[in-house]
Amino acid sequence: MNRGLLMLLLSLATLTSACTTRQYGNFLAPAPFDQGKLAEDVVRQLILLYAPAHTRIDMQQGTPDPFGQALVKALRADGYAVSEYAPSDTATARKPSSTVALPLRYVLDRAGDMGGNLYHVSLQIGNQTVARPYLVQDGVISPAGYWVRKE
């Protein structure tokens, strides 16, 4: 199969799966790659879409996993104000702010049954979804396609 066609199909499958997924989070048990590098790539894309120091991010899910922790750390390091997830039924409710925060959710998972070394990350930020496939070879993760954006 033509590599370009495969990448197009993988990108479309990734975006479609992000649209139909109701649960968010990291669905990889122990990941065979450095999830911090993946988080850095995600933040580089967010910088292109939303200016740091002018954008507040409101995490809409807990981030106990390695990718989530690295993502929050990288967002803050690059100048984003990040409000971490707090369930609405807790006694420590968030204080209202004068600036609007963009809600952020993520999915990190394998990209179907295509060989086992393809992964995808999907972000739902505000009213849009961005997604990208990744390929892992010898423990090193690298992009397997372009970022796909759906508004």
Stockholm file with secondary structure:
# STOCKHOLM 1.0

chainA/1-151         MNRGLLMLLLSLATLTSACTTRQYGNFLAPAPFDQGKLAEDVVRQLILLYAPAHTRIDMQQGTPDPFGQALVKALRADGYAVSEYAPSDTATARKPSSTVALPLRYVLDRAGDMGGNLYHVSLQIGNQTVARPYLVQDGVISPAGYWVRKE
#=GR chainA/1-151 SS CCHHHHHHHHHHHHHHHHHHCCCCEECCSSCSSCHHHHHHHHHHHHHHHSCTTSCEEEECSCCCSHHHHHHHHHHHHTTCEEECCCCTTSSCCCCCCSSCEEEEEEEEEECTTSSSCEEEEEEEETTEEEEEEEEEETTEEEECSCCEEEC
#=GC SS_cons         CCHHHHHHHHHHHHHHHHHHCCCCEECCSSCSSCHHHHHHHHHHHHHHHSCTTSCEEEECSCCCSHHHHHHHHHHHHTTCEEECCCCTTSSCCCCCCSSCEEEEEEEEEECTTSSSCEEEEEEEETTEEEEEEEEEETTEEEECSCCEEEC
//
